């Protein structure tokens, strides 16, 4: 293929990956806003993107920046409510009792981002390092530590479930 794909094809191919990453970094409530902002920004910049660019890494980088923007904006605004609403259920495809979204949210930021970008976004560690502003080795270590923490959380949840708790 000699030219770039139409932008609609880029969204169709990479939209789900960017949404998974946004959900992992922000949680389900704010992920849709970050996803939308990512593709609005990408649409404007796409004509200037080199033909040989790694489009997925480019989109995840934009998503990372938009997630930071959403987090900053949320921190600046107060939303008064009479009653605190219940959180929406965030069951994942396998319907395990373990709430992966909560487990990811409990990880330190560097680990959460490394897990999201590498394991959910499918990016190589050098791209994760570029996005997070760390070295490749630090990105690899953060992802490994994050996965180890998630496994430990899952093992504890499975153990308690087996005891009937």
GIZICOR-V69591 format. One record per helix or strand of 2 or more residues. SS is the DSSP state (2 for helix, 1 for strand). FROM is the first residue (numbers start at 1). LEN is the number of residues. If there is no record, write none. Layout:
# GIZICOR-V69591
<<SS;FROM;LEN> <SS;FROM;LEN>>
This chain:
# GIZICOR-V69591
<<2;7;20> <2;28;19> <2;55;22> <2;100;7> <2;109;12> <2;125;8> <2;136;27>>
